[in-house]
Amino acid sequence: MRVTLCVVGRLRAGPERDLIDDYLTRFDRTGRALGLGPASVIEVEDKKGGGSAAEAVLLRKSIPDGAFLVTMDERGRVMTSPEFANKLAGWRDNSQRDLAIVIGGADGIAPELRAEADFSLSFGKMVWPHMLARVMLSEQLYRAATILSGGPYHRA
């Protein structure tokens, strides 16, 4: 199952980019034998002044056809890492070819796009900067792959 992170804003070279690249490379390597990956990131323009509705138009275009759509949203479901790993495995086992995970910009995700989601995920009731949320999601994807593979990375 291919995983596409559809995100608002362009991330410049720096520590966040390095972390994301590292975690997604690890995810690809660990997930390959599990039928997970490859993972890719599609960045869409941050529409200052256009708000979340303008960003939603661009985000929709970045979502692969027929993909299972997950939105990252503070109103979404809070899960443990093992629960998230099992969710990923369930989507894969239901013959989902593509998984698209959307992270909105500073204004979040437009309500219309949130309503189209098959699932909504939250990292808790706090609001996180969207650039940091990318790092956290990349790490959780890698962690999920190690949980499913029985690797030692995740310690409960």
Phi and psi in radians as a Rosetta constraint file:
Dihedral C 1 N 2 CA 2 C 2 CIRCULARHARMONIC -1.245 0.35
Dihedral N 2 CA 2 C 2 N 3 CIRCULARHARMONIC 2.526 0.35
Dihedral C 2 N 3 CA 3 C 3 CIRCULARHARMONIC -2.114 0.35
Dihedral N 3 CA 3 C 3 N 4 CIRCULARHARMONIC 2.157 0.35
Dihedral C 3 N 4 CA 4 C 4 CIRCULARHARMONIC -2.061 0.35
Dihedral N 4 CA 4 C 4 N 5 CIRCULARHARMONIC 2.148 0.35
Dihedral C 4 N 5 CA 5 C 5 CIRCULARHARMONIC -1.603 0.35
Dihedral N 5 CA 5 C 5 N 6 CIRCULARHARMONIC 2.000 0.35
Dihedral C 5 N 6 CA 6 C 6 CIRCULARHARMONIC -1.780 0.35
Dihedral N 6 CA 6 C 6 N 7 CIRCULARHARMONIC 1.953 0.35
Dihedral C 6 N 7 CA 7 C 7 CIRCULARHARMONIC -2.301 0.35
Dihedral N 7 CA 7 C 7 N 8 CIRCULARHARMONIC 2.703 0.35
Dihedral C 7 N 8 CA 8 C 8 CIRCULARHARMONIC -1.681 0.35
Dihedral N 8 CA 8 C 8 N 9 CIRCULARHARMONIC 2.310 0.35
Dihedral C 8 N 9 CA 9 C 9 CIRCULARHARMONIC 1.719 0.35
Dihedral N 9 CA 9 C 9 N 10 CIRCULARHARMONIC 2.627 0.35
Dihedral C 9 N 10 CA 10 C 10 CIRCULARHARMONIC -1.740 0.35
Dihedral N 10 CA 10 C 10 N 11 CIRCULARHARMONIC 2.211 0.35
Dihedral C 10 N 11 CA 11 C 11 CIRCULARHARMONIC -1.629 0.35
Dihedral N 11 CA 11 C 11 N 12 CIRCULARHARMONIC 2.128 0.35
Dihedral C 11 N 12 CA 12 C 12 CIRCULARHARMONIC -1.361 0.35
Dihedral N 12 CA 12 C 12 N 13 CIRCULARHARMONIC 2.908 0.35
Dihedral C 12 N 13 CA 13 C 13 CIRCULARHARMONIC -1.023 0.35
Dihedral N 13 CA 13 C 13 N 14 CIRCULARHARMONIC 2.445 0.35
Dihedral C 13 N 14 CA 14 C 14 CIRCULARHARMONIC 2.775 0.35
Dihedral N 14 CA 14 C 14 N 15 CIRCULARHARMONIC -3.003 0.35
Dihedral C 14 N 15 CA 15 C 15 CIRCULARHARMONIC -1.090 0.35
Dihedral N 15 CA 15 C 15 N 16 CIRCULARHARMONIC -0.643 0.35
Dihedral C 15 N 16 CA 16 C 16 CIRCULARHARMONIC -1.119 0.35
Dihedral N 16 CA 16 C 16 N 17 CIRCULARHARMONIC -0.806 0.35
Dihedral C 16 N 17 CA 17 C 17 CIRCULARHARMONIC -1.060 0.35
Dihedral N 17 CA 17 C 17 N 18 CIRCULARHARMONIC -0.744 0.35
Dihedral C 17 N 18 CA 18 C 18 CIRCULARHARMONIC -1.076 0.35
Dihedral N 18 CA 18 C 18 N 19 CIRCULARHARMONIC -0.766 0.35
Dihedral C 18 N 19 CA 19 C 19 CIRCULARHARMONIC -1.107 0.35
Dihedral N 19 CA 19 C 19 N 20 CIRCULARHARMONIC -0.794 0.35
Dihedral C 19 N 20 CA 20 C 20 CIRCULARHARMONIC -1.065 0.35
Dihedral N 20 CA 20 C 20 N 21 CIRCULARHARMONIC -0.841 0.35
Dihedral C 20 N 21 CA 21 C 21 CIRCULARHARMONIC -1.030 0.35
Dihedral N 21 CA 21 C 21 N 22 CIRCULARHARMONIC -0.742 0.35
Dihedral C 21 N 22 CA 22 C 22 CIRCULARHARMONIC -1.130 0.35
Dihedral N 22 CA 22 C 22 N 23 CIRCULARHARMONIC -0.866 0.35
Dihedral C 22 N 23 CA 23 C 23 CIRCULARHARMONIC -1.130 0.35
Dihedral N 23 CA 23 C 23 N 24 CIRCULARHARMONIC -0.687 0.35
Dihedral C 23 N 24 CA 24 C 24 CIRCULARHARMONIC -1.250 0.35
Dihedral N 24 CA 24 C 24 N 25 CIRCULARHARMONIC -0.573 0.35
Dihedral C 24 N 25 CA 25 C 25 CIRCULARHARMONIC -1.121 0.35
Dihedral N 25 CA 25 C 25 N 26 CIRCULARHARMONIC -0.759 0.35
Dihedral C 25 N 26 CA 26 C 26 CIRCULARHARMONIC -1.103 0.35
Dihedral N 26 CA 26 C 26 N 27 CIRCULARHARMONIC -0.730 0.35
Dihedral C 26 N 27 CA 27 C 27 CIRCULARHARMONIC -1.041 0.35
Dihedral N 27 CA 27 C 27 N 28 CIRCULARHARMONIC -0.813 0.35
Dihedral C 27 N 28 CA 28 C 28 CIRCULARHARMONIC -1.038 0.35
Dihedral N 28 CA 28 C 28 N 29 CIRCULARHARMONIC -0.777 0.35
Dihedral C 28 N 29 CA 29 C 29 CIRCULARHARMONIC -1.152 0.35
Dihedral N 29 CA 29 C 29 N 30 CIRCULARHARMONIC -0.789 0.35
Dihedral C 29 N 30 CA 30 C 30 CIRCULARHARMONIC -1.336 0.35
Dihedral N 30 CA 30 C 30 N 31 CIRCULARHARMONIC -0.671 0.35
Dihedral C 30 N 31 CA 31 C 31 CIRCULARHARMONIC -1.335 0.35
Dihedral N 31 CA 31 C 31 N 32 CIRCULARHARMONIC -0.392 0.35
Dihedral C 31 N 32 CA 32 C 32 CIRCULARHARMONIC -0.905 0.35
Dihedral N 32 CA 32 C 32 N 33 CIRCULARHARMONIC -0.842 0.35
Dihedral C 32 N 33 CA 33 C 33 CIRCULARHARMONIC -1.218 0.35
Dihedral N 33 CA 33 C 33 N 34 CIRCULARHARMONIC -0.280 0.35
Dihedral C 33 N 34 CA 34 C 34 CIRCULARHARMONIC -1.712 0.35
Dihedral N 34 CA 34 C 34 N 35 CIRCULARHARMONIC -0.006 0.35
Dihedral C 34 N 35 CA 35 C 35 CIRCULARHARMONIC 1.384 0.35
Dihedral N 35 CA 35 C 35 N 36 CIRCULARHARMONIC 0.398 0.35
Dihedral C 35 N 36 CA 36 C 36 CIRCULARHARMONIC -2.016 0.35
Dihedral N 36 CA 36 C 36 N 37 CIRCULARHARMONIC 2.312 0.35
Dihedral C 36 N 37 CA 37 C 37 CIRCULARHARMONIC 1.784 0.35
Dihedral N 37 CA 37 C 37 N 38 CIRCULARHARMONIC 3.018 0.35
Dihedral C 37 N 38 CA 38 C 38 CIRCULARHARMONIC -1.297 0.35
Dihedral N 38 CA 38 C 38 N 39 CIRCULARHARMONIC 2.874 0.35
Dihedral C 38 N 39 CA 39 C 39 CIRCULARHARMONIC -1.854 0.35
Dihedral N 39 CA 39 C 39 N 40 CIRCULARHARMONIC 2.495 0.35
Dihedral C 39 N 40 CA 40 C 40 CIRCULARHARMONIC -2.443 0.35
Dihedral N 40 CA 40 C 40 N 41 CIRCULARHARMONIC 2.812 0.35
Dihedral C 40 N 41 CA 41 C 41 CIRCULARHARMONIC -2.108 0.35
Dihedral N 41 CA 41 C 41 N 42 CIRCULARHARMONIC 2.237 0.35
Dihedral C 41 N 42 CA 42 C 42 CIRCULARHARMONIC -2.004 0.35
Dihedral N 42 CA 42 C 42 N 43 CIRCULARHARMONIC 2.053 0.35
Dihedral C 42 N 43 CA 43 C 43 CIRCULARHARMONIC -1.714 0.35
Dihedral N 43 CA 43 C 43 N 44 CIRCULARHARMONIC 2.300 0.35
Dihedral C 43 N 44 CA 44 C 44 CIRCULARHARMONIC -1.962 0.35
Dihedral N 44 CA 44 C 44 N 45 CIRCULARHARMONIC 2.752 0.35
Dihedral C 44 N 45 CA 45 C 45 CIRCULARHARMONIC -1.096 0.35
Dihedral N 45 CA 45 C 45 N 46 CIRCULARHARMONIC 2.436 0.35
Dihedral C 45 N 46 CA 46 C 46 CIRCULARHARMONIC -1.351 0.35
Dihedral N 46 CA 46 C 46 N 47 CIRCULARHARMONIC 1.989 0.35
Dihedral C 46 N 47 CA 47 C 47 CIRCULARHARMONIC -1.582 0.35
Dihedral N 47 CA 47 C 47 N 48 CIRCULARHARMONIC 1.407 0.35
Dihedral C 47 N 48 CA 48 C 48 CIRCULARHARMONIC -1.132 0.35
Dihedral N 48 CA 48 C 48 N 49 CIRCULARHARMONIC 2.268 0.35
Dihedral C 48 N 49 CA 49 C 49 CIRCULARHARMONIC 1.573 0.35
Dihedral N 49 CA 49 C 49 N 50 CIRCULARHARMONIC -0.462 0.35
Dihedral C 49 N 50 CA 50 C 50 CIRCULARHARMONIC -1.577 0.35
Dihedral N 50 CA 50 C 50 N 51 CIRCULARHARMONIC -0.346 0.35
Dihedral C 50 N 51 CA 51 C 51 CIRCULARHARMONIC 1.214 0.35
Dihedral N 51 CA 51 C 51 N 52 CIRCULARHARMONIC -2.928 0.35
Dihedral C 51 N 52 CA 52 C 52 CIRCULARHARMONIC -1.182 0.35
Dihedral N 52 CA 52 C 52 N 53 CIRCULARHARMONIC -0.470 0.35
Dihedral C 52 N 53 CA 53 C 53 CIRCULARHARMONIC -1.155 0.35
Dihedral N 53 CA 53 C 53 N 54 CIRCULARHARMONIC -0.751 0.35
Dihedral C 53 N 54 CA 54 C 54 CIRCULARHARMONIC -1.167 0.35
Dihedral N 54 CA 54 C 54 N 55 CIRCULARHARMONIC -0.666 0.35
Dihedral C 54 N 55 CA 55 C 55 CIRCULARHARMONIC -1.170 0.35
Dihedral N 55 CA 55 C 55 N 56 CIRCULARHARMONIC -0.608 0.35
Dihedral C 55 N 56 CA 56 C 56 CIRCULARHARMONIC -1.072 0.35
Dihedral N 56 CA 56 C 56 N 57 CIRCULARHARMONIC -0.653 0.35
Dihedral C 56 N 57 CA 57 C 57 CIRCULARHARMONIC -1.056 0.35
Dihedral N 57 CA 57 C 57 N 58 CIRCULARHARMONIC -0.803 0.35
Dihedral C 57 N 58 CA 58 C 58 CIRCULARHARMONIC -1.209 0.35
Dihedral N 58 CA 58 C 58 N 59 CIRCULARHARMONIC -0.692 0.35
Dihedral C 58 N 59 CA 59 C 59 CIRCULARHARMONIC -1.090 0.35
Dihedral N 59 CA 59 C 59 N 60 CIRCULARHARMONIC -0.749 0.35
Dihedral C 59 N 60 CA 60 C 60 CIRCULARHARMONIC -0.982 0.35
Dihedral N 60 CA 60 C 60 N 61 CIRCULARHARMONIC -0.704 0.35
Dihedral C 60 N 61 CA 61 C 61 CIRCULARHARMONIC -1.173 0.35
Dihedral N 61 CA 61 C 61 N 62 CIRCULARHARMONIC -0.425 0.35
Dihedral C 61 N 62 CA 62 C 62 CIRCULARHARMONIC -1.506 0.35
Dihedral N 62 CA 62 C 62 N 63 CIRCULARHARMONIC -0.208 0.35
Dihedral C 62 N 63 CA 63 C 63 CIRCULARHARMONIC -1.425 0.35
Dihedral N 63 CA 63 C 63 N 64 CIRCULARHARMONIC 2.179 0.35
Dihedral C 63 N 64 CA 64 C 64 CIRCULARHARMONIC -1.039 0.35
Dihedral N 64 CA 64 C 64 N 65 CIRCULARHARMONIC 2.524 0.35
Dihedral C 64 N 65 CA 65 C 65 CIRCULARHARMONIC -0.989 0.35
Dihedral N 65 CA 65 C 65 N 66 CIRCULARHARMONIC 2.307 0.35
Dihedral C 65 N 66 CA 66 C 66 CIRCULARHARMONIC 1.335 0.35
Dihedral N 66 CA 66 C 66 N 67 CIRCULARHARMONIC 0.107 0.35
Dihedral C 66 N 67 CA 67 C 67 CIRCULARHARMONIC -1.210 0.35
Dihedral N 67 CA 67 C 67 N 68 CIRCULARHARMONIC 2.579 0.35
Dihedral C 67 N 68 CA 68 C 68 CIRCULARHARMONIC -1.299 0.35
Dihedral N 68 CA 68 C 68 N 69 CIRCULARHARMONIC 2.175 0.35
Dihedral C 68 N 69 CA 69 C 69 CIRCULARHARMONIC -1.785 0.35
Dihedral N 69 CA 69 C 69 N 70 CIRCULARHARMONIC 2.126 0.35
Dihedral C 69 N 70 CA 70 C 70 CIRCULARHARMONIC -2.054 0.35
Dihedral N 70 CA 70 C 70 N 71 CIRCULARHARMONIC 2.296 0.35
Dihedral C 70 N 71 CA 71 C 71 CIRCULARHARMONIC -1.892 0.35
Dihedral N 71 CA 71 C 71 N 72 CIRCULARHARMONIC 2.484 0.35
Dihedral C 71 N 72 CA 72 C 72 CIRCULARHARMONIC -1.612 0.35
Dihedral N 72 CA 72 C 72 N 73 CIRCULARHARMONIC 2.064 0.35
Dihedral C 72 N 73 CA 73 C 73 CIRCULARHARMONIC -2.676 0.35
Dihedral N 73 CA 73 C 73 N 74 CIRCULARHARMONIC 2.462 0.35
Dihedral C 73 N 74 CA 74 C 74 CIRCULARHARMONIC -1.060 0.35
Dihedral N 74 CA 74 C 74 N 75 CIRCULARHARMONIC -0.363 0.35
Dihedral C 74 N 75 CA 75 C 75 CIRCULARHARMONIC -1.571 0.35
Dihedral N 75 CA 75 C 75 N 76 CIRCULARHARMONIC 0.000 0.35
Dihedral C 75 N 76 CA 76 C 76 CIRCULARHARMONIC -1.309 0.35
Dihedral N 76 CA 76 C 76 N 77 CIRCULARHARMONIC -3.072 0.35
Dihedral C 76 N 77 CA 77 C 77 CIRCULARHARMONIC -1.410 0.35
Dihedral N 77 CA 77 C 77 N 78 CIRCULARHARMONIC 2.285 0.35
Dihedral C 77 N 78 CA 78 C 78 CIRCULARHARMONIC -1.547 0.35
Dihedral N 78 CA 78 C 78 N 79 CIRCULARHARMONIC 2.279 0.35
Dihedral C 78 N 79 CA 79 C 79 CIRCULARHARMONIC -2.323 0.35
Dihedral N 79 CA 79 C 79 N 80 CIRCULARHARMONIC 2.746 0.35
Dihedral C 79 N 80 CA 80 C 80 CIRCULARHARMONIC -1.379 0.35
Dihedral N 80 CA 80 C 80 N 81 CIRCULARHARMONIC 2.894 0.35
Dihedral C 80 N 81 CA 81 C 81 CIRCULARHARMONIC -1.073 0.35
Dihedral N 81 CA 81 C 81 N 82 CIRCULARHARMONIC -0.765 0.35
Dihedral C 81 N 82 CA 82 C 82 CIRCULARHARMONIC -1.097 0.35
Dihedral N 82 CA 82 C 82 N 83 CIRCULARHARMONIC -0.618 0.35
Dihedral C 82 N 83 CA 83 C 83 CIRCULARHARMONIC -1.124 0.35
Dihedral N 83 CA 83 C 83 N 84 CIRCULARHARMONIC -0.731 0.35
Dihedral C 83 N 84 CA 84 C 84 CIRCULARHARMONIC -1.109 0.35
Dihedral N 84 CA 84 C 84 N 85 CIRCULARHARMONIC -0.736 0.35
Dihedral C 84 N 85 CA 85 C 85 CIRCULARHARMONIC -1.035 0.35
Dihedral N 85 CA 85 C 85 N 86 CIRCULARHARMONIC -0.780 0.35
Dihedral C 85 N 86 CA 86 C 86 CIRCULARHARMONIC -1.147 0.35
Dihedral N 86 CA 86 C 86 N 87 CIRCULARHARMONIC -0.619 0.35
Dihedral C 86 N 87 CA 87 C 87 CIRCULARHARMONIC -1.096 0.35
Dihedral N 87 CA 87 C 87 N 88 CIRCULARHARMONIC -0.820 0.35
Dihedral C 87 N 88 CA 88 C 88 CIRCULARHARMONIC -1.007 0.35
Dihedral N 88 CA 88 C 88 N 89 CIRCULARHARMONIC -0.800 0.35
Dihedral C 88 N 89 CA 89 C 89 CIRCULARHARMONIC -1.092 0.35
Dihedral N 89 CA 89 C 89 N 90 CIRCULARHARMONIC -0.673 0.35
Dihedral C 89 N 90 CA 90 C 90 CIRCULARHARMONIC -1.127 0.35
Dihedral N 90 CA 90 C 90 N 91 CIRCULARHARMONIC -0.742 0.35
Dihedral C 90 N 91 CA 91 C 91 CIRCULARHARMONIC -1.117 0.35
Dihedral N 91 CA 91 C 91 N 92 CIRCULARHARMONIC -0.745 0.35
Dihedral C 91 N 92 CA 92 C 92 CIRCULARHARMONIC -1.070 0.35
Dihedral N 92 CA 92 C 92 N 93 CIRCULARHARMONIC -0.785 0.35
Dihedral C 92 N 93 CA 93 C 93 CIRCULARHARMONIC -1.217 0.35
Dihedral N 93 CA 93 C 93 N 94 CIRCULARHARMONIC -0.336 0.35
Dihedral C 93 N 94 CA 94 C 94 CIRCULARHARMONIC -1.538 0.35
Dihedral N 94 CA 94 C 94 N 95 CIRCULARHARMONIC 0.352 0.35
Dihedral C 94 N 95 CA 95 C 95 CIRCULARHARMONIC 1.116 0.35
Dihedral N 95 CA 95 C 95 N 96 CIRCULARHARMONIC 0.545 0.35
Dihedral C 95 N 96 CA 96 C 96 CIRCULARHARMONIC -1.284 0.35
Dihedral N 96 CA 96 C 96 N 97 CIRCULARHARMONIC 2.110 0.35
Dihedral C 96 N 97 CA 97 C 97 CIRCULARHARMONIC -1.384 0.35
Dihedral N 97 CA 97 C 97 N 98 CIRCULARHARMONIC -0.630 0.35
Dihedral C 97 N 98 CA 98 C 98 CIRCULARHARMONIC -2.298 0.35
Dihedral N 98 CA 98 C 98 N 99 CIRCULARHARMONIC 2.457 0.35
Dihedral C 98 N 99 CA 99 C 99 CIRCULARHARMONIC -2.125 0.35
Dihedral N 99 CA 99 C 99 N 100 CIRCULARHARMONIC 2.194 0.35
Dihedral C 99 N 100 CA 100 C 100 CIRCULARHARMONIC -1.993 0.35
Dihedral N 100 CA 100 C 100 N 101 CIRCULARHARMONIC 2.205 0.35
Dihedral C 100 N 101 CA 101 C 101 CIRCULARHARMONIC -2.005 0.35
Dihedral N 101 CA 101 C 101 N 102 CIRCULARHARMONIC 2.123 0.35
Dihedral C 101 N 102 CA 102 C 102 CIRCULARHARMONIC -1.794 0.35
Dihedral N 102 CA 102 C 102 N 103 CIRCULARHARMONIC 2.264 0.35
Dihedral C 102 N 103 CA 103 C 103 CIRCULARHARMONIC -2.062 0.35
Dihedral N 103 CA 103 C 103 N 104 CIRCULARHARMONIC 2.093 0.35
Dihedral C 103 N 104 CA 104 C 104 CIRCULARHARMONIC -1.343 0.35
Dihedral N 104 CA 104 C 104 N 105 CIRCULARHARMONIC 3.139 0.35
Dihedral C 104 N 105 CA 105 C 105 CIRCULARHARMONIC -1.575 0.35
Dihedral N 105 CA 105 C 105 N 106 CIRCULARHARMONIC -2.703 0.35
Dihedral C 105 N 106 CA 106 C 106 CIRCULARHARMONIC -1.052 0.35
Dihedral N 106 CA 106 C 106 N 107 CIRCULARHARMONIC -0.511 0.35
Dihedral C 106 N 107 CA 107 C 107 CIRCULARHARMONIC -1.626 0.35
Dihedral N 107 CA 107 C 107 N 108 CIRCULARHARMONIC 0.128 0.35
Dihedral C 107 N 108 CA 108 C 108 CIRCULARHARMONIC 1.397 0.35
Dihedral N 108 CA 108 C 108 N 109 CIRCULARHARMONIC -2.792 0.35
Dihedral C 108 N 109 CA 109 C 109 CIRCULARHARMONIC -1.808 0.35
Dihedral N 109 CA 109 C 109 N 110 CIRCULARHARMONIC 2.347 0.35
Dihedral C 109 N 110 CA 110 C 110 CIRCULARHARMONIC -0.982 0.35
Dihedral N 110 CA 110 C 110 N 111 CIRCULARHARMONIC 2.463 0.35
Dihedral C 110 N 111 CA 111 C 111 CIRCULARHARMONIC -0.945 0.35
Dihedral N 111 CA 111 C 111 N 112 CIRCULARHARMONIC -0.631 0.35
Dihedral C 111 N 112 CA 112 C 112 CIRCULARHARMONIC -1.126 0.35
Dihedral N 112 CA 112 C 112 N 113 CIRCULARHARMONIC -0.703 0.35
Dihedral C 112 N 113 CA 113 C 113 CIRCULARHARMONIC -1.260 0.35
Dihedral N 113 CA 113 C 113 N 114 CIRCULARHARMONIC -0.680 0.35
Dihedral C 113 N 114 CA 114 C 114 CIRCULARHARMONIC -1.022 0.35
Dihedral N 114 CA 114 C 114 N 115 CIRCULARHARMONIC -0.681 0.35
Dihedral C 114 N 115 CA 115 C 115 CIRCULARHARMONIC -1.169 0.35
Dihedral N 115 CA 115 C 115 N 116 CIRCULARHARMONIC -0.437 0.35
Dihedral C 115 N 116 CA 116 C 116 CIRCULARHARMONIC -1.424 0.35
Dihedral N 116 CA 116 C 116 N 117 CIRCULARHARMONIC -0.208 0.35
Dihedral C 116 N 117 CA 117 C 117 CIRCULARHARMONIC -1.173 0.35
Dihedral N 117 CA 117 C 117 N 118 CIRCULARHARMONIC 2.516 0.35
Dihedral C 117 N 118 CA 118 C 118 CIRCULARHARMONIC -1.410 0.35
Dihedral N 118 CA 118 C 118 N 119 CIRCULARHARMONIC -0.422 0.35
Dihedral C 118 N 119 CA 119 C 119 CIRCULARHARMONIC -2.750 0.35
Dihedral N 119 CA 119 C 119 N 120 CIRCULARHARMONIC 2.569 0.35
Dihedral C 119 N 120 CA 120 C 120 CIRCULARHARMONIC -2.185 0.35
Dihedral N 120 CA 120 C 120 N 121 CIRCULARHARMONIC 2.281 0.35
Dihedral C 120 N 121 CA 121 C 121 CIRCULARHARMONIC -2.064 0.35
Dihedral N 121 CA 121 C 121 N 122 CIRCULARHARMONIC 2.504 0.35
Dihedral C 121 N 122 CA 122 C 122 CIRCULARHARMONIC -2.262 0.35
Dihedral N 122 CA 122 C 122 N 123 CIRCULARHARMONIC 2.555 0.35
Dihedral C 122 N 123 CA 123 C 123 CIRCULARHARMONIC -1.640 0.35
Dihedral N 123 CA 123 C 123 N 124 CIRCULARHARMONIC 0.338 0.35
Dihedral C 123 N 124 CA 124 C 124 CIRCULARHARMONIC 2.118 0.35
Dihedral N 124 CA 124 C 124 N 125 CIRCULARHARMONIC 3.133 0.35
Dihedral C 124 N 125 CA 125 C 125 CIRCULARHARMONIC -1.342 0.35
Dihedral N 125 CA 125 C 125 N 126 CIRCULARHARMONIC -0.248 0.35
Dihedral C 125 N 126 CA 126 C 126 CIRCULARHARMONIC -1.323 0.35
Dihedral N 126 CA 126 C 126 N 127 CIRCULARHARMONIC 2.674 0.35
Dihedral C 126 N 127 CA 127 C 127 CIRCULARHARMONIC -1.660 0.35
Dihedral N 127 CA 127 C 127 N 128 CIRCULARHARMONIC 2.310 0.35
Dihedral C 127 N 128 CA 128 C 128 CIRCULARHARMONIC -1.938 0.35
Dihedral N 128 CA 128 C 128 N 129 CIRCULARHARMONIC 2.544 0.35
Dihedral C 128 N 129 CA 129 C 129 CIRCULARHARMONIC -1.016 0.35
Dihedral N 129 CA 129 C 129 N 130 CIRCULARHARMONIC 2.415 0.35
Dihedral C 129 N 130 CA 130 C 130 CIRCULARHARMONIC -1.083 0.35
Dihedral N 130 CA 130 C 130 N 131 CIRCULARHARMONIC -0.512 0.35
Dihedral C 130 N 131 CA 131 C 131 CIRCULARHARMONIC -1.207 0.35
Dihedral N 131 CA 131 C 131 N 132 CIRCULARHARMONIC -0.672 0.35
Dihedral C 131 N 132 CA 132 C 132 CIRCULARHARMONIC -1.245 0.35
Dihedral N 132 CA 132 C 132 N 133 CIRCULARHARMONIC -0.621 0.35
Dihedral C 132 N 133 CA 133 C 133 CIRCULARHARMONIC -1.048 0.35
Dihedral N 133 CA 133 C 133 N 134 CIRCULARHARMONIC -0.587 0.35
Dihedral C 133 N 134 CA 134 C 134 CIRCULARHARMONIC -1.082 0.35
Dihedral N 134 CA 134 C 134 N 135 CIRCULARHARMONIC -0.768 0.35
Dihedral C 134 N 135 CA 135 C 135 CIRCULARHARMONIC -1.101 0.35
Dihedral N 135 CA 135 C 135 N 136 CIRCULARHARMONIC -0.822 0.35
Dihedral C 135 N 136 CA 136 C 136 CIRCULARHARMONIC -1.085 0.35
Dihedral N 136 CA 136 C 136 N 137 CIRCULARHARMONIC -0.733 0.35
Dihedral C 136 N 137 CA 137 C 137 CIRCULARHARMONIC -1.151 0.35
Dihedral N 137 CA 137 C 137 N 138 CIRCULARHARMONIC -0.735 0.35
Dihedral C 137 N 138 CA 138 C 138 CIRCULARHARMONIC -1.057 0.35
Dihedral N 138 CA 138 C 138 N 139 CIRCULARHARMONIC -0.739 0.35
Dihedral C 138 N 139 CA 139 C 139 CIRCULARHARMONIC -1.136 0.35
Dihedral N 139 CA 139 C 139 N 140 CIRCULARHARMONIC -0.720 0.35
Dihedral C 139 N 140 CA 140 C 140 CIRCULARHARMONIC -1.179 0.35
Dihedral N 140 CA 140 C 140 N 141 CIRCULARHARMONIC -0.572 0.35
Dihedral C 140 N 141 CA 141 C 141 CIRCULARHARMONIC -1.113 0.35
Dihedral N 141 CA 141 C 141 N 142 CIRCULARHARMONIC -0.801 0.35
Dihedral C 141 N 142 CA 142 C 142 CIRCULARHARMONIC -1.096 0.35
Dihedral N 142 CA 142 C 142 N 143 CIRCULARHARMONIC -0.780 0.35
Dihedral C 142 N 143 CA 143 C 143 CIRCULARHARMONIC -1.041 0.35
Dihedral N 143 CA 143 C 143 N 144 CIRCULARHARMONIC -0.744 0.35
Dihedral C 143 N 144 CA 144 C 144 CIRCULARHARMONIC -1.053 0.35
Dihedral N 144 CA 144 C 144 N 145 CIRCULARHARMONIC -0.745 0.35
Dihedral C 144 N 145 CA 145 C 145 CIRCULARHARMONIC -1.114 0.35
Dihedral N 145 CA 145 C 145 N 146 CIRCULARHARMONIC -0.681 0.35
Dihedral C 145 N 146 CA 146 C 146 CIRCULARHARMONIC -1.232 0.35
Dihedral N 146 CA 146 C 146 N 147 CIRCULARHARMONIC -0.601 0.35
Dihedral C 146 N 147 CA 147 C 147 CIRCULARHARMONIC -1.099 0.35
Dihedral N 147 CA 147 C 147 N 148 CIRCULARHARMONIC -0.820 0.35
Dihedral C 147 N 148 CA 148 C 148 CIRCULARHARMONIC -1.171 0.35
Dihedral N 148 CA 148 C 148 N 149 CIRCULARHARMONIC -0.508 0.35
Dihedral C 148 N 149 CA 149 C 149 CIRCULARHARMONIC -1.550 0.35
Dihedral N 149 CA 149 C 149 N 150 CIRCULARHARMONIC -0.128 0.35
Dihedral C 149 N 150 CA 150 C 150 CIRCULARHARMONIC 1.384 0.35
Dihedral N 150 CA 150 C 150 N 151 CIRCULARHARMONIC 0.305 0.35
Dihedral C 150 N 151 CA 151 C 151 CIRCULARHARMONIC -1.252 0.35
Dihedral N 151 CA 151 C 151 N 152 CIRCULARHARMONIC 2.910 0.35
Dihedral C 151 N 152 CA 152 C 152 CIRCULARHARMONIC -1.485 0.35
Dihedral N 152 CA 152 C 152 N 153 CIRCULARHARMONIC -0.046 0.35
Dihedral C 152 N 153 CA 153 C 153 CIRCULARHARMONIC -1.046 0.35
Dihedral N 153 CA 153 C 153 N 154 CIRCULARHARMONIC -0.816 0.35
Dihedral C 153 N 154 CA 154 C 154 CIRCULARHARMONIC -1.505 0.35
Dihedral N 154 CA 154 C 154 N 155 CIRCULARHARMONIC 2.207 0.35
Dihedral C 154 N 155 CA 155 C 155 CIRCULARHARMONIC -2.083 0.35
Dihedral N 155 CA 155 C 155 N 156 CIRCULARHARMONIC 2.083 0.35
